[in-house]
C-alpha cells in the first residue's frame, strides 16, 4: 500500500475515520514490559521499507507510515476525516490561488536540535523537484512555477536515452522571504494546493540533509515530528523514541516505539495474540473467517474503513499488455463480489469506481469494466487477438494477498481460458523494487491509499504521464491535458467536475483494474488502554495510552 500511500481539499471527507478503542489494561503502572523505559514502550507491525527514509522519495506505506510518525508538515489531516488544519504553518494566505504566502510557526526544531526555517521547506522542495536527484515524488511539485525548468525526462519514455540536463536547479516559483516566511507562485491557479501540503513529499529537510548523500541520510533520518530515529536493523526492526522538544501539538505519551519488520502477516498475528506485538493495522485474511479476529481479540479488535483501493496493475510497457481490449477483458472476467464474499467474508466492498468513494469529488460507479461479464470478456479477448503463453499475477507474499490473487488468476483462467496463475514475491521491498525498475512480467497487485482527500490524488499520480506512481507507464495525451486543466481550475467544484471527465477517459483505457475497497480490521494488545487511528488507518502515536 501507499502505493498504498495517504490525504486534500478544504472539503470534509464524507465519512468519519477516527476510531477510539478501549482495551484491558495490563495492570503495570507504567504500561510497559520489564526493562522498558519509565513511560512505556510499544511494538507495532511493519514491513521493510523499499528505500531509505527520505520523505520525497518514499511512495509506499512500509516507509511512509514511519515518515508520518517522524515528520510534521505545514498542514495535517484530522483523524475524523475533516478538512486539513494548520500544523507547522502559522498562516497560508492567497488572494488568487496562484501566489501563496506561507508563514511557519517559530522556534520549532528538527531532531538534531537545529531550527525549522522557511528555507528548509524551499530547499527540500527544490531538491525533490530537481529530476537528476531521482526523487520518486518529484512530480508532486509540478504545480509550482519553474518546475518544467528543473525536471526533465527520457525523450522516448522507456530508455535507453537519458533525460537532458535541466535548465535550472531551482524553481522560480519559490522564494524565501525571511526565516519564517516563504512565497510559492504556481504556474496556474490551483485550488487544491494548500490541501496537498500535509503529504510527506512536502516535508522540510534539515541542513544536514544537504551535506550528505540522500540514501545515507535516509538510513539515519532526521525529522521534526513527535518521535525521532534510534536505529534500523534491516528486515528486523526500526526503533524510534519520543522527541521531547516537540511543541506543535500533543506530545507522545509513551517513550519508545519499535516497528517490527515482518515477512509473514500470520506470524505477526500470532505475536499479537500472544502479547508480543502491541498493534497490527490489518489482520490476515485467515483471521476474518467467522470473525475469528473478534473472538481472538475481544474488545481489542477494531473494525473501520479507510480511503484505499486494491487494484491489479498492468505493465503496459510490456507489449503483451498494451492492448486495452485485453486489459478490459481481464477486468470483466473477475467476479469481485465472489472475492469479497469468499475471501474477505464481506469485509471488503467490490470496487466499482476509479477513485475511492470516501474521497471528496469522487464519482460513484464510474468503472464500466468493473462489472462481472464473462461473455463480453471473451468477445473483447477475441477482438484483442487472444493471449499467448502464461499470464502470471504477482503479489508480495509478506502480506495477506495470496488467497485473493489466486482467486483472480483462477477466474481469469476459468472465464477466459488463459493459462493464468498467481506467484508471490517474498517481500514488499523487493516487489516494489521490481515494479520501480519496470521489470514486471505480468499483472501485479497494487493499492492506493490516498495522500490527501481529493479526487486529484486519484488521477495525477496514477494516470498522468510521469506521475509519481504511474508504475505501468500508461500514457494518454488526452488524460494529461484534461488533468492539467482540472488541476488548474480556480475552484474545487470546477476541479472535481473536470477530473470526473478525465476519469471517463481512463475508464476507456483500463490501465489498471480496481478490485475492492478496503475495510480495515485491526487489533491491539492488552497493554494499550486507548488509541486512535489516523484518517488513513495508521496508528496515531499521540493518542496511545498504556
C-alpha positions in Angstrom: 0.0 0.0 0.0 0.8 3.8 -0.3 1.1 2.6 -3.2 -0.9 2.2 -0.8 0.1 6.0 0.3 -2.2 8.8 2.1 -4.8 12.6 2.2 -6.8 17.1 0.2 -9.3 19.7 -0.4 -10.9 22.1 2.0 -13.9 19.8 1.9 -14.6 17.4 4.7 -14.5 13.7 4.0 -18.0 12.3 4.0 -17.3 9.5 6.5 -15.6 9.6 9.8 -12.4 7.6 10.0 -11.5 8.2 13.6 -11.6 5.2 15.8 -11.1 5.1 19.6 -10.6 1.7 21.2 -10.6 0.9 24.9 -8.9 -2.3 25.8 -7.9 -4.1 29.0 -5.1 -2.6 31.0 -2.1 -4.8 31.6 -2.1 -3.7 35.2 1.5 -2.4 35.0 1.8 1.0 36.5 4.0 2.2 33.6 2.1 0.1 31.0 5.4 -1.4 29.8 7.3 -4.7 30.0 10.1 -5.3 32.3 13.1 -3.4 31.2 11.1 -0.8 29.3 11.6 2.9 29.9 9.5 4.5 32.6 7.0 5.9 30.1 6.5 2.5 28.5 7.2 1.1 25.1 5.1 -0.5 22.3 5.9 -2.6 19.3 3.9 -2.3 16.2 3.7 -4.2 12.9 5.7 -3.1 9.9 7.4 -4.3 6.7 10.9 -3.4 5.4 10.7 0.0 3.7 11.5 0.0 0.0 14.0 2.8 0.2 15.9 4.8 2.9 13.6 7.1 4.7 13.6 10.3 2.6 10.1 11.9 2.5 10.2 12.9 -1.2 11.5 9.5 -2.2 9.0 7.3 -0.3 6.0 6.2 -2.2 4.8 3.1 -0.2 3.3 2.6 3.2 6.1 0.5 4.7 8.3 3.5 4.9 5.5 6.1 4.6 3.9 5.4 7.9 7.3 5.8 9.6 7.8 9.1 7.9 4.4 10.1 9.0 5.5 9.5 12.6 8.8 11.2 12.3 7.8 14.4 10.4 5.2 17.1 10.8 4.2 19.2 7.8 2.6 22.5 7.1 -0.9 21.1 7.5 -2.3 17.9 8.9 -5.4 15.8 8.3 -7.6 15.2 11.3 -8.3 11.7 12.4 -12.1 12.2 12.0 -11.6 12.9 8.2 -12.3 16.6 8.5 -10.7 19.4 6.5 -7.0 19.9 6.7 -5.7 22.1 9.6 -2.6 24.1 10.0 0.2 22.2 11.8 3.7 23.8 11.3 2.1 26.5 9.2 1.0 29.6 11.1 -0.8 31.0 8.1 -1.3 30.1 4.5 -2.7 33.1 2.6 -3.6 33.7 -1.0 -5.8 36.1 -3.0 -5.9 34.2 -6.3 -5.0 30.5 -5.6 -1.8 31.2 -7.5 0.5 33.1 -5.2 0.6 31.7 -1.6 2.4 33.4 1.3 3.2 30.8 3.9 4.3 31.7 7.4 5.6 29.0 9.7 5.5 28.7 13.5 8.7 30.0 15.0 11.3 28.1 17.1 10.3 24.5 16.3 13.2 22.1 16.0 14.5 19.2 13.9 15.6 16.1 15.9 19.2 17.3 15.6 18.3 20.5 17.5 18.5 22.9 14.6 15.5 25.2 14.0 13.0 24.6 11.3 13.0 27.6 9.0 11.3 28.6 5.8 14.4 27.8 3.8 14.2 24.1 5.0 10.9 23.8 3.0 12.2 25.7 0.0 15.5 23.7 -0.2 13.7 20.4 0.3 11.1 21.1 -2.4 13.8 22.3 -4.9 15.8 19.1 -4.1 12.8 16.9 -4.7 11.7 18.6 -7.9 15.2 18.6 -9.5 15.0 15.4 -11.6 18.7 14.4 -11.5 18.1 13.7 -7.8 15.7 10.9 -8.7 13.1 11.7 -6.0 10.1 9.4 -6.7 7.7 12.1 -5.5 9.2 14.9 -7.6 6.1 15.3 -9.8 4.1 16.5 -6.8 5.8 19.9 -7.3 4.7 20.2 -10.9 2.1 22.9 -9.9 4.9 25.3 -9.0 6.2 27.9 -11.4 9.5 26.8 -12.9 9.1 23.1 -12.4 9.5 22.4 -16.1 13.0 24.1 -15.9 14.2 21.7 -13.2 12.6 18.4 -14.2 13.3 16.6 -17.5 12.6 13.0 -18.6 13.8 10.4 -21.0 12.6 11.6 -24.5 11.0 8.3 -25.5 9.9 7.3 -22.0 11.4 3.9 -21.9 15.2 4.2 -22.3 17.9 3.8 -23.2 18.1 7.5 -23.9 19.0 9.8 -21.0 17.0 12.8 -19.9 18.6 16.0 -20.9 20.0 18.2 -18.1 17.5 20.6 -16.6 17.8 24.3 -17.4 17.8 25.3 -13.8 18.5 23.8 -10.4 15.8 25.7 -8.5 12.2 26.5 -9.2 11.5 30.2 -9.9 8.2 29.9 -8.0 9.8 29.5 -4.6 11.2 32.5 -2.7 12.3 32.7 0.9 11.0 36.0 2.4 12.6 35.7 5.9 13.4 33.0 8.4 9.8 32.1 9.0 8.1 33.0 5.7 8.2 31.9 2.1 6.3 32.6 -1.1 5.0 30.0 -3.5 4.0 31.0 -7.0 2.2 28.3 -9.0 2.1 28.1 -12.8 -1.7 28.5 -12.7 -4.3 28.9 -10.0 -4.7 25.6 -8.2 -7.4 25.5 -5.5 -6.3 22.1 -4.1 -2.7 23.2 -3.5 -3.0 24.1 0.2 -4.6 20.7 0.9 -1.6 18.8 -0.5 0.8 20.4 1.9 0.4 17.7 4.6 1.6 14.9 2.3 5.1 13.7 3.1 6.6 14.9 -0.2 6.2 18.4 1.2 8.1 17.8 4.5 11.0 20.1 5.4 14.6 18.8 5.5 17.3 19.8 7.9 20.5 21.5 6.7 22.3 18.2 7.5 20.5 16.5 4.6 22.3 18.6 2.1 25.7 17.7 3.4 25.5 14.0 2.6 24.0 11.5 0.1 20.3 11.2 0.3 20.5 7.4 0.9 22.9 7.9 3.8 20.6 10.4 5.4 17.6 8.1 4.9 19.3 5.3 6.9 19.6 7.7 9.8 16.8 10.2 9.1 16.3 13.5 11.0 12.7 14.6 11.1 10.8 17.2 13.0 7.9 15.2 14.3 6.9 13.8 17.7 9.2 10.8 17.6 12.8 10.5 16.4 15.0 7.8 14.9 17.1 5.5 17.0 18.2 2.5 14.9 17.3 0.3 11.9 18.2 -3.3 11.5 17.1 -4.4 8.0 14.2 -6.9 8.0 14.2 -7.0 11.8 13.2 -3.7 13.5 13.2 0.1 13.3 13.4 1.8 16.7 12.0 5.3 17.4 11.8 7.3 20.6 9.9 10.3 21.8 11.2 13.8 20.8 10.9 15.8 24.0 11.4 19.1 22.3 8.3 18.7 20.1 5.9 21.6 20.6 3.4 21.5 17.7 0.7 19.5 19.3 0.2 16.8 22.0 3.4 15.0 22.8 3.6 11.3 22.6 2.8 9.8 26.0 4.8 6.6 25.5 8.6 6.7 25.4 9.7 4.1 22.8 8.3 2.7 19.6 9.6 -0.4 17.8 8.4 -1.2 14.3 9.0 -4.9 13.9 9.6 -5.7 10.2 7.7 -8.9 9.4 7.8 -11.1 6.3 4.7 -13.0 7.3 1.4 -11.5 8.5 0.3 -14.7 10.1 3.4 -14.7 12.3 2.7 -11.1 13.2 -0.9 -12.0 14.1 0.4 -14.8 16.3 2.6 -12.3 18.1 -0.4 -10.0 18.5 -2.5 -12.8 20.1 0.3 -13.8 22.4 1.1 -10.2 23.5 4.4 -9.9 21.7 3.0 -7.3 19.4 1.0 -4.3 20.5 -0.6 -3.1 17.3 -1.4 -4.6 13.9 -3.2 -2.3 11.4 -4.5 -5.2 9.3 -5.1 -8.7 10.5 -4.5 -11.5 7.9 -7.4 -12.9 5.9 -7.1 -16.1 7.9 -8.5 -14.3 10.9 -11.5 -13.0 9.0 -13.4 -16.2 8.6 -16.3 -16.4 11.1 -14.9 -13.1 12.5 -12.2 -15.1 14.2 -10.2 -12.0 15.0 -13.1 -10.7 17.2 -13.1 -14.0 19.1 -9.3 -13.8 19.5 -9.1 -10.2 20.4 -12.5 -9.3 22.0 -12.8 -5.6 22.6 -9.3 -5.2 21.3 -10.5 -5.8 17.8 -11.0 -2.7 15.6 -13.2 -2.5 12.5 -13.4 0.6 10.3 -13.0 1.8 6.7 -10.1 3.7 5.0 -9.9 5.6 1.7 -7.9 2.9 0.0 -8.5 0.7 -3.1 -6.9 -2.6 -4.2 -6.0 -2.9 -7.9 -4.5 -5.2 -10.4 -1.9 -3.1 -12.3 -0.6 -3.9 -15.8 3.0 -3.4 -17.1 1.8 -1.6 -20.1 5.4 -1.2 -21.2 5.2 -5.0 -21.9 3.7 -5.2 -25.4 1.6 -8.2 -24.4 -0.5 -5.9 -22.2 -0.6 -2.8 -24.4 -4.0 -3.7 -25.9 -6.8 -2.0 -23.9 -9.3 -4.7 -25.0 -7.2 -7.4 -23.4 -7.0 -5.4 -20.2 -10.7 -4.8 -20.2 -11.4 -8.5 -20.9 -9.3 -9.4 -17.8 -11.3 -7.0 -15.7 -14.7 -8.2 -16.9 -13.7 -11.8 -16.2 -13.2 -11.1 -12.5 -16.1 -11.7 -10.1 -15.4 -9.1 -7.4 -18.4 -10.0 -5.3 -17.3 -13.6 -5.0 -13.9 -12.4 -3.9 -15.5 -10.2 -1.3 -17.7 -12.9 0.0 -15.4 -15.9 -0.1 -12.0 -14.5 0.6 -12.8 -11.5 2.7 -16.1 -12.6 4.2 -17.8 -9.3 3.3 -15.2 -7.1 5.0 -14.2 -5.6 1.6 -16.6 -4.0 -0.9 -16.3 -4.8 -4.6 -14.8 -1.8 -6.4 -16.9 0.0 -8.9 -15.2 3.3 -9.3 -11.7 4.7 -10.2 -11.4 6.9 -7.1 -12.3 5.7 -3.7 -15.9 6.7 -2.8 -14.7 8.1 0.6 -12.7 10.8 -1.3 -14.1 14.3 -1.9 -15.0 14.8 -5.6 -15.0 11.1 -6.4 -17.9 10.0 -8.7 -19.5 6.7 -7.8 -19.9 3.7 -10.1 -17.8 5.1 -13.0 -15.8 2.0 -13.7 -17.7 0.3 -16.6 -15.2 -2.6 -16.7 -15.7 -3.4 -13.0 -18.8 -5.5 -13.6 -18.7 -9.2 -14.0 -19.5 -10.2 -17.6 -17.6 -13.3 -18.9 -19.4 -13.2 -22.2 -18.3 -9.7 -23.0 -14.9 -10.5 -21.7 -14.5 -13.4 -24.2 -15.6 -11.1 -27.0 -13.0 -8.5 -26.1 -10.3 -11.1 -25.7 -11.0 -12.3 -29.3 -11.0 -8.7 -30.5 -7.6 -8.2 -28.9 -6.3 -11.3 -30.7 -6.2 -13.5 -27.7 -3.3 -14.1 -25.3 -0.5 -16.5 -25.9 1.5 -18.1 -23.1 1.2 -17.8 -19.4 -0.3 -14.8 -17.6 1.3 -14.7 -14.1 -0.3 -12.4 -11.5 2.4 -11.2 -9.0 1.9 -10.2 -5.3 4.1 -9.6 -2.3 4.0 -12.7 -0.1 4.7 -10.9 3.2 1.1 -9.7 3.5 -2.2 -11.5 3.1 -2.6 -11.3 -0.7 -2.1 -15.0 -1.7 -5.8 -16.0 -1.4 -7.4 -13.2 -3.4 -4.7 -13.1 -6.0 -5.0 -16.8 -6.6 -8.8 -16.3 -6.9 -8.2 -13.6 -9.5 -5.9 -15.8 -11.5 -8.3 -18.8 -11.3 -11.2 -16.6 -12.5 -9.2 -15.4 -15.5 -8.2 -18.9 -16.3 -11.7 -20.3 -16.0 -13.6 -17.4 -17.7 -11.1 -16.6 -20.5 -9.2 -19.9 -20.9 -5.9 -18.1 -20.4 -3.1 -20.1 -18.7 -3.1 -17.9 -15.6 -1.6 -18.4 -12.1 -0.5 -16.3 -9.2 3.0 -16.0 -7.8 4.3 -14.4 -4.7 7.4 -12.3 -4.3 9.0 -12.8 -0.9 8.9 -9.2 0.4 7.2 -5.9 -0.3 10.5 -4.1 -0.6 11.8 -6.5 -3.4 8.3 -6.4 -5.0 8.4 -2.6 -5.2 11.9 -2.6 -6.4 10.9 -4.8 -9.4 8.0 -2.5 -10.1 10.0 0.6 -10.0 12.7 -0.9 -12.2 9.9 -1.8 -14.8 10.8 -5.4 -14.6 7.3 -6.9 -14.0 6.5 -9.7 -16.4 2.7 -9.8 -15.7 -0.2 -8.1 -14.0 0.5 -7.4 -10.3 -1.2 -6.5 -7.0 -1.3 -2.8 -6.4 -3.2 -0.5 -4.0 -3.6 3.2 -3.5 -4.1 4.8 -0.1 -4.8 8.4 -0.7 -2.1 11.0 0.1 -4.7 13.8 0.6 -8.5 13.8 0.5 -9.3 14.9 -3.1 -10.1 13.2 -6.4 -7.0 14.9 -7.8 -4.8 12.5 -5.8 -6.5 9.6 -7.6 -5.6 10.9 -11.0 -2.4 12.8 -11.3 0.0 10.4 -9.5 -1.6 7.3 -11.1 -2.7 8.1 -14.7 -0.7 11.2 -15.8 2.4 10.5 -17.8 5.4 10.6 -15.5 3.1 10.6 -12.5 4.9 9.5 -9.3 3.0 6.2 -9.1 2.2 5.6 -12.8 4.2 2.4 -12.5 2.8 0.7 -15.6 3.9 3.7 -17.9 0.4 4.4 -19.0 0.3 7.3 -21.5 -2.8 9.1 -22.9 -2.2 12.7 -24.1 -5.9 13.5 -23.6 -5.7 12.4 -20.0 -2.6 14.5 -19.5 -4.2 17.6 -21.0 -7.5 17.1 -19.1 -5.7 16.5 -15.8 -3.7 19.7 -16.3 -6.8 21.7 -16.9 -8.6 20.2 -13.9 -5.6 20.9 -11.7 -5.6 24.5 -12.7 -9.3 25.0 -12.0 -10.0 28.1 -9.9 -12.4 26.3 -7.5 -12.6 22.8 -6.1 -16.0 22.3 -7.6 -14.8 23.1 -11.1 -11.7 20.9 -10.5 -13.8 18.0 -9.4 -16.1 18.2 -12.4 -13.1 18.3 -14.8 -11.4 15.3 -13.0 -14.6 13.4 -13.4 -14.4 13.9 -17.1 -10.7 12.8 -17.1 -11.7 9.5 -15.4 -14.1 8.8 -18.2 -11.0 8.7 -20.5 -9.2 6.4 -18.0 -12.2 4.1 -18.0 -12.0 3.7 -21.7 -8.3 2.5 -21.5 -8.4 0.4 -18.3 -4.8 1.0 -17.4 -5.4 -0.8 -14.1 -8.3 -2.9 -12.6 -10.0 -1.7 -9.4 -10.8 -4.9 -7.4 -12.1 -3.9 -3.9 -12.4 -1.0 -1.5 -10.5 -1.6 1.7 -12.1 -2.3 5.0 -9.8 -2.3 8.0 -9.7 -4.9 10.7 -7.0 -4.2 13.2 -6.1 -5.2 16.7 -4.0 -4.2 19.7 -2.6 -5.8 22.8 -3.9 -5.7 26.4 -1.1 -3.3 27.2 -2.9 -0.5 25.2 -5.7 1.2 27.0 -6.6 3.7 24.4 -5.7 4.6 20.8 -6.9 6.4 17.7 -6.3 5.7 14.0 -5.4 8.4 11.6 -7.7 9.2 8.6 -5.9 6.5 6.6 -5.8 3.9 9.3 -2.3 4.3 10.7 -1.7 4.4 14.4 -1.8 7.9 15.9 1.1 7.6 18.4 0.0 10.8 20.2 -3.3 9.1 21.2 -1.8 5.9 22.7 -2.3 5.4 26.4 -1.0 2.3 28.2 
